[in-house]
Amino acid sequence: MNIAAPFLAFLLVGAFAAYHRLRLPTWTALTATALVACWLLGASGIATAAAMVLLAAIAVPLLLPQVRLPYITAPLLKFYSRILPPLSETERVALEAGTVGFEGELFSGKPDWQVLLDQPAPALSAEEQAFLDGPVEELCRMTNDWDITHVRADLPPEMWEFIKKSRFFGLIVPKEYGGLGFSALANHKVIQKLASISSVVSSTVGVPNSLGPAELLMHYGTREQKDHYLPRLADGREVPCFALTGPWAGSDATSIPDFGIVCMGQWNGANVVGVKLTFDKRYITLAPVATLIGMAFRMYDPDGILGDNRDIGISLALLPRDTPGIDIGRRHFPLNSPFQNGPLQGREVFIPLSQLIGGEAYAGKGWQMLVEVLSIGRSITLPSTASGGAKLAAVVTGAYARIRKQFGLSIGRFEGVAEALARIAGNAYTISALAESTAAAVTRGENPAVPSTIAKYHCTELGREVVIDAMDIHGGKGIILGPRNYLGRAWQACPIGITVEGANIMTRSLMIFGQGAILCHPWVLKEMKAATLPDPDQRLREFDRNLFGHIGFAISNAFRALWFGVTGASLGRAPGDAYTRRFYRKLNRYSAALALCADTSMLLLGGKLKFKESLSGRLGDVLSQLYIASALLKRYEDQGRPESDRPLLAWAFHNAVHKIEIAFSGALRNFPIRPVGWLLWALIFPWGRRAQAPSDRLGHRAAALLMSPNEARSRLAAGVFTTPGDNNPAGRIDSYLPRVVLAEPVERKFLKALKGADIEAMGFSAQLDEGVRRGWISVEERRQLEELREMTVDAISVDDFDAADLRSAGYRRGQHEDRAAA
């Protein structure tokens, strides 16, 4: 008689039920059936009975509410209430403000990929595409980044006028108020294209269309405020800025010391109830030229004019520039990227309550208003800027690496350069997919709190990596500033995006997993809400339902993580084509592992988890890379599964999963409770870490795509400004690539003949003449080689200056004053 068979059947059915997330009654019925079958097939009756008793001991108390609720759920609720991490009001508002999209599936441990694939492919309307092809193209043609960054430290007047006249400041303002009423996707496309020619221009256009007065007025403004301000913002009569950050409250916006006291005061000749503001702000984009200032401050009512509440809370207001008491300071100079940015101060600046955004009804609701729209702005401006810069850097660096030769060979053929080119190609592909994914989410009506932080952090970080690699490949061409340089300012300015709208260090270590673990988890937020319900009976029943749903979820993920780890995620149903199906299976594995680690961390660490920033950051990296890999696959599907894109997709995907395993490794090896970390390692990596960084062979294929005209390269370049012109040296170099490729066989033939011949001609033109005379090349081929030389000279040339041209106006003014004094 087989004694082990009933217990083996018990475990196998349990594993099957956990993997497929079958309900408890179903598991009980299946297990009982399996045990009876074992007995009928000759298993030990005693062993079968023991297994049945074990089944009953587990199932009966859980299936009977009259047993489960008082004896199991109630004690667990009491324990849970003690370890429940306290949520401040600001944290609660931030959590409730965001919506959950596909990132919730990634946290489920069992993603429903059809949810992702059923999302409509991002597409612009005819009107939006016409704007990109018309005014945006024209603005790019007008842009001379050297003139803006070095000569003027500002946009020229005709560009300011064109931006206002063409309603670039009203991209998101509804048409009923005179704006363009464009989608978030169109906003992304506009910023992306402008950023590919000048980050100063993209910042100038991007800020009014992200977090600022227009966005806030559209959501919360009174009818009078909307009717008055939105048309003026749309057509540029008002230039907006939003003042949030100050010296004492950077990333911690809830601690702003700027305050407003409710009092009576004069406004337009009348004595009205209002607020007297005192503030000190800095880093405010467009402040030096703004005519309408959005202001965040803490509102107090010490005399009880509005009621019994003395500390009303964070509030938002609109201040016309000419309001008495406002001091708009001199300009900041952020890393040689002279977009208009500067400080604002004010002391006892009086405004009426009608200038509060939303009026008196929204007094004290400023933090809620900010977090509800902040993720929308974070989803668009900075990721789009990074995307435009990275895509342009990818195609122009590929062209440069083909044109520039050393030792008679294009530098892109050297393995070291090809390695950097591969990173540029893969990272640019990643940034493009990620930025478009979050913009599409906003277009669908989502408020993507977690994806916006992922996009902001990773697009700016990867953008920095792209520009560093591009600078390394360009060498001297990249470091000599001047009109011919299209990389130097981007290299200088890349830390700006990493620093603003939530510093990246804090975004990674606090926000991505900190929000995601609660907001995206299918049970945690429900449990937290259930545990705080006022009615005891309802609290117990709601907590019971969510608790046991969570327990089943955790058990399922443990089995799924182990199964995927043992099998290498090589089995199971998955969407995609024959090429990508394995990619989806890998993400199923890491999704289950993330859910398991998140549950374990929250259970064992409770409220202390928010202080374990290294652990939170690493688990956030896993969630981020899962989301990024999903965006990559969605892009591939939306574009019709183009075979030519596969090297870029594969490089980017393998890079993402390699980072996932590195993040898991760091989290588990440093888990605060070491034995738990070892156990999790055994479940997630039963055969050890297996994911590898992209191979050299794959990297060479990705790099080669950047150095030759092809469909994949054209798709990567789509949406950036590559029109050649005097003001666009990057566009000129990119335009040379097809002709350079055609001329290369002629060049090789000529150089081979020249090397084997004995001629006295030293100059290039004389050598070409000799080649024609000797029949090495034809007259047409001579023309090709002359053109190749001209294109190469343009590509490698750098600028030089008279020393006086590099001295600042302040220096020259000081010299003049010294001479006058003498």
C-alpha atoms as one frame of an Amber mdcrd trajectory, in Angstrom:
protein
   0.000   0.000   0.000   1.263   3.472  -0.906   1.396   5.648   2.206   2.811
   8.765   0.535   0.304   8.934  -2.349  -2.523  10.771  -0.477  -0.170  13.420
   0.837   1.474  13.834  -2.569  -1.972  14.234  -4.131  -2.851  16.756  -1.416
   0.221  18.860  -2.299  -0.160  18.579  -6.080  -3.816  19.586  -6.042  -2.978
  22.453  -3.701  -0.197  23.630  -6.013  -2.492  23.378  -9.042  -5.252  25.300
  -7.276  -2.826  27.959  -6.059  -1.262  28.420  -9.501  -4.669  28.884 -11.125
  -6.113  30.801  -8.144  -9.069  28.526  -7.608 -11.503  29.408  -4.839 -11.356
  27.635  -1.480 -14.510  25.511  -2.037 -13.146  24.387  -5.392  -9.802  23.437
  -3.848 -11.574  21.534  -1.091 -13.717  19.582  -3.552 -10.787  18.796  -5.854
  -8.587  17.682  -2.975 -11.301  15.443  -1.508 -11.900  13.908  -4.932  -8.183
  13.270  -5.401  -7.897  11.627  -1.989 -10.860   9.338  -2.681  -9.290   8.429
  -6.022  -6.011   7.566  -4.290  -7.829   5.272  -1.845  -9.713   3.565  -4.664
  -6.445   3.008  -6.511  -4.889   1.225  -3.549  -3.416   3.920  -1.349  -3.191
   3.341   2.387  -6.574   3.818   4.077  -4.920   5.211   7.207  -2.848   7.682
   5.174  -5.911   8.704   3.176  -7.901   9.233   6.355  -5.082  11.310   7.847
  -5.001  13.447   4.702  -8.800  13.848   4.894  -8.514  14.976   8.522  -5.839
  17.501   7.518  -8.100  18.761   4.725 -11.017  19.140   7.118  -8.874  20.893
   9.720  -7.935  23.520   7.126 -11.120  23.836   5.117 -13.924  23.609   7.683
 -12.898  26.567   9.882 -12.240  28.680   6.803 -15.468  27.743   5.033 -17.742
  28.345   8.028 -18.205  32.094   8.711 -19.492  31.445  12.231 -16.110  29.891
  13.036 -13.826  31.961  10.829 -15.046  35.446  11.760 -14.779  35.358  15.585
 -11.866  32.948  16.001  -9.608  33.739  13.036 -10.497  37.051  11.446 -11.148
  39.061  14.611  -7.719  38.354  16.203  -6.015  39.027  12.874  -7.892  42.316
  12.523  -6.719  43.342  15.983  -3.124  42.467  15.063  -3.404  44.196  11.694
  -4.704  47.381  13.276  -1.572  47.506  15.456   0.908  47.077  12.592  -1.040
  49.128  10.052   1.326  51.871   8.885  -0.176  55.247   9.803  -1.155  57.282
   6.751  -0.886  61.029   7.025  -3.570  63.134   5.399  -1.153  64.108   2.620
  -0.309  60.448   1.947  -3.981  59.521   1.912  -4.790  62.279  -0.571  -1.884
  61.265  -2.801  -3.023  57.644  -2.847  -6.641  58.455  -3.573  -5.757  60.922
  -6.341  -4.241  58.420  -8.760  -5.886  55.805 -10.926  -4.583  52.310 -11.601
  -4.014  51.089 -15.143  -2.072  48.122 -16.431   0.529  48.583 -13.682  -2.073
  46.991 -11.383  -1.912  43.834 -13.487   1.866  43.752 -13.083   1.406  43.819
  -9.310  -1.145  41.004  -9.466   1.351  38.205 -10.086  -0.843  37.015 -12.958
  -1.057  39.798 -15.555  -3.960  39.754 -17.954  -2.032  40.750 -21.055  -5.200
  41.209 -23.064  -5.932  44.298 -20.965  -2.721  45.817 -22.319  -3.136  44.616
 -25.888  -6.734  45.839 -26.075  -5.682  49.406 -25.349  -6.006  51.426 -28.569
  -2.775  52.199 -30.379  -1.770  55.830 -29.757  -2.842  57.979 -32.705  -3.085
  61.691 -33.387  -6.102  63.356 -34.907  -5.751  64.954 -38.336  -5.777  68.387
 -36.699  -3.035  67.418 -34.250  -0.861  65.953 -37.004  -1.354  69.099 -39.085
  -0.141  71.208 -36.147   2.984  69.061 -35.860   3.658  69.303 -39.579   2.892
  73.037 -39.678   3.480  75.361 -36.695   5.735  72.928 -34.799   7.913  72.359
 -37.867   8.019  76.117 -38.462   9.001  76.838 -34.857  11.789  74.266 -35.130
  13.037  75.926 -38.330  13.113  79.270 -36.518  15.188  77.826 -33.669  18.883
  78.638 -33.453  19.955  77.005 -30.214  23.358  78.696 -30.149  21.769  82.109
 -30.537  19.311  81.239 -27.751  21.776  79.717 -25.287  24.918  81.765 -25.864
  24.080  85.057 -27.534  20.676  86.077 -26.165  20.165  83.770 -23.177  16.537
  83.904 -24.257  14.252  83.236 -27.182  14.297  85.998 -29.796  11.210  88.267
 -29.846   9.893  86.774 -33.084   9.857  83.290 -31.507   7.973  84.536 -28.452
   5.460  86.161 -30.774   5.109  83.046 -32.930   4.624  80.812 -29.865   1.854
  83.043 -28.564   0.178  83.640 -31.931   0.176  79.922 -32.778  -1.302  79.102
 -29.340   1.532  76.879 -28.174   0.656  77.953 -24.617  -2.888  76.684 -25.189
  -2.199  73.127 -26.335  -4.334  71.661 -23.538  -6.828  74.523 -23.152 -10.286
  73.495 -24.477 -11.398  75.006 -27.762 -14.359  76.681 -26.089 -11.828  78.948
 -24.346  -9.774  79.615 -27.468  -7.205  76.863 -26.949  -6.253  74.011 -29.249
  -7.870  71.329 -27.081  -5.237  68.753 -27.961  -4.826  65.341 -26.350  -2.032
  64.463 -23.959  -0.511  62.393 -26.768  -0.345  65.475 -29.011   1.178  67.450
 -26.146   3.824  64.708 -25.866   4.543  64.802 -29.594   4.916  68.592 -29.643
   7.314  68.661 -26.683   9.279  65.711 -28.065   9.866  67.421 -31.408  10.790
  70.772 -29.878  13.190  69.096 -27.442  15.048  67.512 -30.338  16.183  70.973
 -31.490  16.271  72.966 -28.214  15.469  72.112 -24.619  14.971  75.830 -23.937
  12.143  75.979 -26.469  10.580  72.736 -25.236  10.680  73.948 -21.612   9.145
  77.268 -22.548   6.239  75.523 -24.275   6.028  72.542 -21.945   5.660  74.235
 -18.564   2.429  76.164 -19.323   0.937  72.913 -20.621   1.806  70.812 -17.579
   1.485  71.752 -13.912   0.375  75.349 -13.916  -2.539  77.783 -13.870  -4.205
  76.440 -17.042  -4.296  72.827 -15.869  -5.528  73.837 -12.416  -8.152  76.235
 -13.760  -9.499  73.593 -16.151 -10.068  71.194 -13.253 -11.004  73.473 -10.367
 -11.489  77.060 -11.560 -14.745  78.906 -11.043 -16.751  79.779 -14.123 -15.610
  83.405 -13.833 -11.958  82.374 -13.526 -12.157  80.068 -16.529 -13.953  82.637
 -18.692 -11.435  85.341 -17.856  -8.083  83.566 -17.684  -8.213  80.549 -20.013
  -8.673  82.568 -23.246  -5.853  84.878 -22.189  -3.585  81.933 -21.379  -4.438
  80.230 -24.665  -3.476  83.145 -26.901  -0.451  84.289 -24.905  -1.846  87.491
 -23.475  -1.013  85.925 -20.138   2.271  84.079 -19.628   1.878  81.744 -16.634
   4.171  80.312 -14.025   3.484  78.247 -10.928   5.337  78.951  -7.679   5.605
  75.879  -5.483   9.248  75.284  -4.544  11.049  77.417  -1.999  14.349  77.320
  -0.103  12.811  75.430   2.840  10.483  73.081   0.960  11.778  71.381  -2.155
  10.552  67.833  -2.584   8.563  68.131   0.660   5.938  70.425  -0.821   3.550
  69.843   2.081   5.902  71.719   4.419   5.930  75.014   2.548   6.460  77.892
   4.995   4.874  80.477   2.689   1.678  81.658   4.351  -1.421  83.718   3.820
  -3.463  85.380   6.574  -7.186  85.892   6.048  -8.041  89.549   6.539  -9.853
  92.556   5.065  -8.119  94.584   2.389  -8.464  96.825  -0.639  -8.927  95.330
  -4.107  -9.990  97.388  -7.105 -11.214 100.158  -4.822 -13.386  97.952  -2.597
 -12.843  96.618   0.945 -13.113  92.836   0.642 -12.211  89.644   2.485  -8.964
  88.247   1.198  -5.545  86.839   2.075  -2.324  88.666   2.814   0.518  86.546
   1.401   4.166  86.316   2.426   6.308  84.007   0.318   9.835  83.184  -0.829
  10.015  80.964  -3.928  12.833  79.857  -6.213  13.459  77.717  -9.305  10.203
  78.991 -10.819  10.144  78.433 -14.577   8.841  81.416 -16.588   8.765  83.586
 -13.458  10.920  86.361 -14.972   8.460  86.855 -17.851   5.226  85.669 -16.221
   2.190  87.931 -16.107   0.066  85.470 -14.103   1.539  83.686 -11.101   0.061
  80.547  -9.601   0.979  80.430  -5.915   0.930  77.612  -3.354   0.835  78.695
   0.282  -0.512  77.671   3.670  -3.659  79.577   4.606  -4.454  80.679   8.153
  -7.519  82.402   9.625  -6.422  83.519  13.115  -9.375  85.896  13.583 -12.004
  83.353  12.524 -13.269  85.485   9.665 -14.214  82.425   7.616 -15.162  80.115
  10.481 -13.730  78.136  13.365 -10.848  76.535  11.439  -7.682  78.532  12.119
  -5.268  76.420  10.013  -7.126  76.068   6.726  -4.272  74.294   4.941  -2.441
  74.470   1.641  -4.272  76.651  -0.850  -3.627  77.848  -4.399  -4.110  81.347
  -5.754  -3.625  83.438  -8.897  -1.586  86.615  -8.618  -1.403  89.117 -11.475
   2.178  90.286 -11.956   1.319  93.896 -11.126  -0.156  93.021  -7.712   1.518
  95.389  -5.198   4.204  93.736  -3.100   5.368  91.092  -5.571   9.114  91.107
  -6.171  10.122  89.149  -9.266  13.839  88.665  -8.785  16.672  88.249 -11.203
  17.091  85.114 -13.277  18.539  81.775 -12.284  20.956  80.258 -14.814  20.356
  76.468 -14.842  23.442  74.833 -16.378  23.752  77.041 -19.456  20.164  76.252
 -20.416  18.703  79.740 -20.193  15.006  79.031 -20.155  13.296  81.729 -18.140
  13.636  80.679 -14.516  13.973  82.699 -11.353  12.917  83.536  -7.794   9.782
  85.230  -6.491   9.292  86.991  -3.181   6.432  88.847  -1.614   5.548  90.329
   1.763   1.949  90.971   2.784   0.673  90.789  -0.774  -3.106  91.164  -0.574
  -5.490  89.294  -2.888  -9.254  88.718  -2.514 -10.686  85.242  -1.935 -11.940
  85.342  -5.533  -8.297  84.888  -6.613  -8.093  81.488  -4.901  -8.179  78.848
  -7.627 -11.677  77.440  -7.348 -12.701  80.270  -5.042 -13.342  80.004  -1.314
 -14.783  76.481  -1.748 -11.280  75.160  -2.520  -9.469  76.927   0.302  -7.291
  74.337   2.062  -7.584  71.794  -0.744  -4.396  72.800  -2.512  -2.479  69.592
  -1.842  -5.305  67.482  -3.235  -5.500  69.748  -6.277  -1.766  69.487  -6.864
  -1.455  65.723  -6.603  -4.483  65.200  -8.825  -2.853  67.096 -11.698   0.842
  66.648 -10.868   1.000  63.128 -12.289  -0.458  64.393 -15.561   2.290  66.981
 -15.987   4.978  64.553 -14.840   3.720  62.055 -17.413   4.269  64.453 -20.306
   6.856  67.223 -20.136   9.993  65.582 -18.774   9.567  62.146 -20.417   8.786
  63.845 -23.742  11.823  66.088 -23.461  14.025  63.074 -22.750  12.451  61.195
 -25.647  13.087  63.977 -28.151  16.696  64.375 -27.091  17.416  60.640 -26.990
  15.860  59.846 -30.364  17.715  62.712 -32.047  20.980  61.684 -30.362  20.498
  58.107 -31.539  20.038  58.829 -35.224  22.611  61.611 -35.511  25.222  59.661
 -33.517  24.641  56.657 -35.776  25.149  58.845 -38.837  28.226  60.492 -37.334
  29.730  57.108 -36.435  29.313  56.021 -40.079  30.731  59.258 -41.539  33.638
  59.743 -39.115  36.593  57.505 -40.001  39.744  56.601 -38.151  42.422  54.242
 -39.474  40.440  54.063 -42.714  37.371  52.616 -40.964  34.078  54.156 -39.803
  34.398  54.541 -36.046  31.052  52.753 -35.581  32.775  49.567 -36.798  35.036
  49.512 -33.744  33.592  47.226 -31.083  33.989  49.741 -28.278  32.058  52.374
 -30.198  29.493  49.782 -31.330  28.906  48.866 -27.686  28.065  52.489 -26.870
  25.923  52.768 -30.022  23.955  49.710 -28.946  23.225  51.293 -25.577  22.112
  54.480 -27.304  19.838  52.550 -29.666  18.284  50.362 -26.971  17.866  53.159
 -24.439  16.372  55.551 -26.999  13.913  52.839 -28.037  13.037  52.325 -24.360
  12.558  56.023 -23.618  10.378  56.457 -26.693   8.127  53.540 -25.740   7.881
  54.573 -22.082   7.158  58.256 -22.767   4.469  57.437 -25.319   2.911  54.822
 -23.050   2.301  57.261 -20.191   1.081  59.994 -22.546  -1.388  57.496 -24.029
  -2.606  56.623 -20.514  -3.417  60.283 -19.827  -5.138  60.519 -23.217  -7.354
  57.577 -22.211  -8.493  59.576 -19.180  -6.287  57.951 -16.555  -4.455  59.799
 -13.800  -1.385  57.539 -13.798   0.242  58.299 -10.450   2.661  55.355 -10.459
   3.471  55.257 -14.207   4.132  59.001 -14.154   6.834  58.574 -11.500   8.287
  55.608 -13.397   8.346  57.592 -16.644   9.816  60.718 -15.070  12.567  58.819
 -13.279  13.614  56.353 -15.959  13.261  58.601 -19.012  15.483  61.246 -17.460
  18.001  58.712 -16.148  18.210  56.851 -19.453  18.349  60.172 -21.282  21.441
  61.025 -19.272  23.022  57.696 -20.259  22.235  58.313 -23.924  23.826  61.752
 -24.017  26.916  60.524 -22.142  27.436  57.738 -24.697  26.753  60.124 -27.576
  29.338  62.566 -26.205  31.899  59.780 -25.900  31.404  58.757 -29.525  31.545
  62.329 -30.823  34.696  63.098 -28.852  36.048  66.548 -29.719  33.009  67.264
 -31.873  30.848  67.042 -28.766  32.919  69.084 -26.340  33.622  72.169 -28.466
  30.647  74.451 -28.026  29.419  76.582 -30.883  26.759  76.764 -33.607  27.874
  73.391 -35.009  27.522  71.602 -31.674  24.194  69.824 -31.140  25.135  67.773
 -28.050  26.988  70.029 -25.636  23.979  71.866 -24.234  22.032  68.614 -23.907
  24.922  67.131 -21.931  25.060  70.180 -19.679  21.308  70.302 -19.139  20.496
  66.630 -18.533  20.749  66.949 -14.701  17.956  69.534 -14.785  15.287  66.968
 -15.643  16.715  64.606 -13.047  16.464  67.275 -10.361  13.078  68.913 -10.979
   9.485  67.744 -10.348  10.656  65.435  -7.566  14.369  64.650  -7.354  15.122
  61.265  -8.882  16.747  59.833  -5.767  13.577  60.437  -3.777  11.356  59.378
  -6.670  13.068  55.991  -6.787  13.547  55.343  -3.083  10.218  56.645  -1.800
   7.591  57.109  -4.470   7.587  54.305  -7.068   7.217  51.326  -4.750   5.820
  53.380  -1.872   2.789  54.335  -3.956   2.737  51.198  -6.073   2.685  48.756
  -3.162  -0.539  50.284  -1.873  -2.220  51.803  -4.908  -1.537  48.971  -7.387
  -1.858  46.006  -5.025  -5.221  44.256  -5.500  -5.848  43.875  -1.742  -3.732
  46.156   0.470  -5.653  49.396   0.028  -8.946  47.521   0.404  -7.709  45.996
   3.679  -6.555  49.356   4.974  -9.905  50.937   4.230 -11.804  47.968   5.704
  -9.784  48.135   8.937 -10.834  51.752   9.485 -14.578  51.394   8.853 -16.609
  52.834  11.753 -19.224  50.062  11.993 -17.676  47.049  13.864 -19.714  44.389
  12.090 -19.112  45.844   8.649 -15.432  46.342   9.509 -15.041  42.666  10.439
 -16.831  41.315   7.374 -15.098  43.605   4.884 -11.717  42.879   6.450 -12.480
  39.145   6.379 -13.303  39.219   2.676 -10.193  41.177   1.744  -7.864  39.405
   4.153  -8.567  35.921   2.833  -8.490  37.189  -0.721  -5.026  38.518   0.097
  -3.920  35.257   1.733  -4.968  33.249  -1.304  -3.221  35.796  -3.505   0.027
  35.438  -1.526  -0.055  31.627  -1.561  -0.712  31.652  -5.281   2.223  33.940
  -5.975   4.572  31.788  -3.912   3.684  28.711  -5.983   3.731  30.659  -9.253
   7.125  32.179  -8.482   8.573  28.755  -7.652   7.036  27.098 -10.726   8.299
  29.793 -13.073  11.704  29.674 -11.406  12.022  25.907 -11.742  10.853  25.852
 -15.350  12.635  29.051 -16.381   9.248  30.480 -17.386   9.391  28.343 -20.507
   5.896  26.859 -20.112   2.409  28.284 -19.959   0.031  30.233 -22.147   1.159
  33.668 -23.262   0.178  36.171 -25.945   2.419  37.521 -28.671   3.960  35.953
 -31.743   6.538  33.186 -31.905   9.268  35.744 -31.256   7.790  37.579 -28.253
   5.867  34.825 -26.465   8.920  33.987 -24.362   9.137  37.629 -23.321   5.597
  37.602 -21.930   6.332  34.395 -20.006   9.372  35.985 -18.385   7.281  38.942
 -17.252   4.692  36.543 -15.778   7.495  35.104 -13.668   8.795  38.426 -12.416
   5.282  39.699 -11.751   4.633  36.765  -9.409   8.003  37.265  -7.737   7.361
  40.983  -7.195   3.949  40.324  -5.678   5.488  37.712  -3.354   8.298  40.030
  -2.225   5.948  42.957  -1.763   3.551  40.942   0.388   6.366  39.510   2.480
   7.927  42.933   3.005   4.667  44.576   4.009   3.698  41.712   6.325   6.999
  41.497   8.180   8.049  45.148   8.178   4.687  46.892   8.385   5.027  50.641
   8.863   8.834  50.333   9.019   8.900  49.571   5.300   8.601  53.260   4.392
  11.944  53.847   6.145  13.685  50.964   4.334  14.463  53.109   1.320  17.061
  50.780  -0.211  14.609  47.875  -0.181  11.806  50.116  -1.450  14.046  51.462
  -4.206  15.036  47.994  -5.418  11.477  46.683  -5.432  10.534  49.900  -7.220
  13.173  49.060  -9.827  11.467  45.708 -10.397   8.062  47.336 -10.839   9.577
  49.979 -13.128  11.312  47.495 -15.384   8.163  45.368 -15.581   6.235  48.434
 -16.702   8.977  49.421 -19.154   9.117  45.927 -20.662   5.329  45.990 -21.045
   5.558  49.340 -22.833   8.187  47.876 -25.168   5.964  44.936 -26.091   2.939
  47.213 -26.558   4.922  49.434 -28.910   6.018  46.387 -30.908   2.417  45.196
 -31.185   1.038  48.644 -32.053   3.532  49.046 -34.869   2.490  45.773 -36.483
   5.247  43.530 -35.093   7.939  44.845 -37.469  10.679  42.272 -37.847  13.281
  44.973 -38.451  12.666  46.351 -34.931  13.527  43.078 -33.230  17.169  43.900
 -32.423  16.047  47.091 -30.650  13.189  45.342 -28.869  15.384  42.416 -27.822
  18.215  44.637 -26.570  15.839  46.811 -24.576  13.896  43.837 -23.192  16.953
  41.826 -22.130  18.394  44.949 -20.551  15.154  45.383 -18.575  14.965  41.800
 -17.276  18.659  41.841 -16.426  17.982  44.923 -14.291  14.998  43.130 -12.725
  17.178  40.261 -11.538  19.880  42.630 -10.274  17.224  44.509  -8.294  15.777
  41.279  -6.865  19.266  40.117  -5.958  20.019  43.330  -4.078  16.674  43.248
  -2.293  16.917  39.607  -1.183  20.596  39.607  -0.233  19.987  42.660   1.939
  16.537  41.770   3.251  16.238  43.038   6.854  15.308  39.540   8.121  18.058
  37.410   6.616  16.417  33.944   6.818  13.356  35.327   5.030  15.609  36.695
   2.302  17.182  33.237   1.879  13.756  31.602   1.629  12.564  34.128  -0.956
  15.748  33.539  -2.938  15.045  29.792  -3.003  11.523  30.426  -4.288  12.419
  33.046  -6.890  15.850  31.833  -8.032  15.894  28.062  -7.438  18.644  27.685
 -10.073  20.254  31.058  -9.359  20.056  34.213 -11.434  19.837  33.411 -15.134
  19.065  36.666 -16.957  22.025  38.110 -18.806  22.716  41.587 -20.123  22.265
  41.978 -23.907  24.956  40.031 -25.750  27.644  41.613 -27.931  26.127  39.958
 -30.987  22.747  41.527 -30.274  24.434  44.837 -29.515  26.202  44.827 -32.896
  22.867  44.298 -34.643  21.266  47.171 -32.732  24.227  49.461 -33.418  24.196
  48.597 -37.126  20.588  49.810 -37.374  21.692  53.319 -36.436  24.410  53.445
 -39.094  22.361  52.575 -42.163  19.091  53.826 -43.642  16.365  51.323 -42.749
  12.774  51.140 -41.567  13.652  50.553 -37.906  15.892  53.608 -37.860  13.173
  55.710 -39.510  10.604  54.570 -36.932  12.990  55.475 -34.132  13.562  58.913
 -35.661   9.848  59.590 -36.146   8.650  62.660 -34.298  11.962  64.517 -33.992
  13.211  67.465 -36.010  15.675  66.176 -38.614  15.007  68.723 -41.342  18.468
  69.853 -42.524  19.239  73.567 -42.392  21.736  76.172 -41.316  20.316  76.140
 -37.791  20.105  72.354 -37.543  23.561  70.754 -37.889  22.214  67.479 -36.487
  19.612  67.349 -39.251  22.292  67.994 -41.867  24.457  65.151 -40.615  21.500
  62.794 -40.472  20.556  63.717 -44.049  24.030  62.797 -45.288  23.770  59.138
 -44.276  22.140  57.693 -47.463  24.640  59.458 -49.737  27.567  58.445 -47.534
  26.527  54.796 -47.728  26.238  54.998 -51.533  29.670  56.619 -51.845  31.527
  54.152 -49.624  32.163  51.477 -52.334  33.577  54.180 -54.616  35.741  55.476
 -51.780  37.099  52.002 -51.015  37.865  51.401 -54.703  39.628  54.747 -55.023
  41.668  54.385 -51.826  42.744  50.869 -52.784  43.925  52.078 -56.224  45.630
  55.088 -54.678  47.469  52.959 -52.149  48.832  50.660 -54.859  49.868  53.449
 -57.241  52.890  55.687 -57.390  51.613  59.251 -57.875  52.959  62.621 -56.793
  49.618  64.385 -56.207  49.222  65.289 -52.523  46.003  67.261 -52.360  42.652
  65.503 -52.384  41.409  67.296 -55.524  44.618  66.526 -57.414  44.379  62.873
 -56.390  40.826  62.738 -57.722  42.020  64.233 -61.016  44.680  61.554 -61.222
  42.101  58.881 -60.469  39.896  60.011 -63.337  42.867  60.165 -65.732  43.974
  56.650 -64.818  40.452  55.256 -65.007  40.127  54.308 -61.362  36.924  56.315
 -61.052  34.479  57.935 -63.433  33.617  61.629 -63.564  30.353  60.886 -61.745
  32.200  58.911 -59.094  34.603  61.842 -58.689  31.602  64.044 -57.945  30.431
  61.514 -55.356  33.792  61.563 -53.595  33.905  65.358 -53.605  30.446  65.438
 -52.059  31.516  62.817 -49.513  34.464  64.979 -48.537  32.204  68.039 -48.131
  29.748  66.102 -45.991  32.550  64.688 -43.852  34.063  68.115 -43.321  30.695
  69.491 -42.224  30.191  66.548 -39.881  33.548  66.799 -38.123  34.093  70.571
 -38.136  33.920  72.507 -34.879  33.783  76.224 -34.098  36.397  78.702 -32.940
  35.995  82.216 -31.605  37.748  85.470 -31.042  38.513  85.732 -27.330  36.432
  88.890 -27.047  33.353  87.033 -28.290  33.511  84.675 -25.320  33.676  87.340
 -22.637  30.454  88.101 -20.829  28.600  91.370 -21.113  29.242  91.888 -17.401
  32.984  91.586 -17.948  32.909  94.073 -20.837  30.750  96.435 -18.810  33.213
  96.251 -15.937  36.131  96.955 -18.268  34.300  99.962 -19.674  33.557 101.262
 -16.189  37.193 100.799 -15.160  38.383 102.770 -18.188  35.829 105.495 -17.504
  36.959 105.738 -13.885  40.595 105.941 -14.973
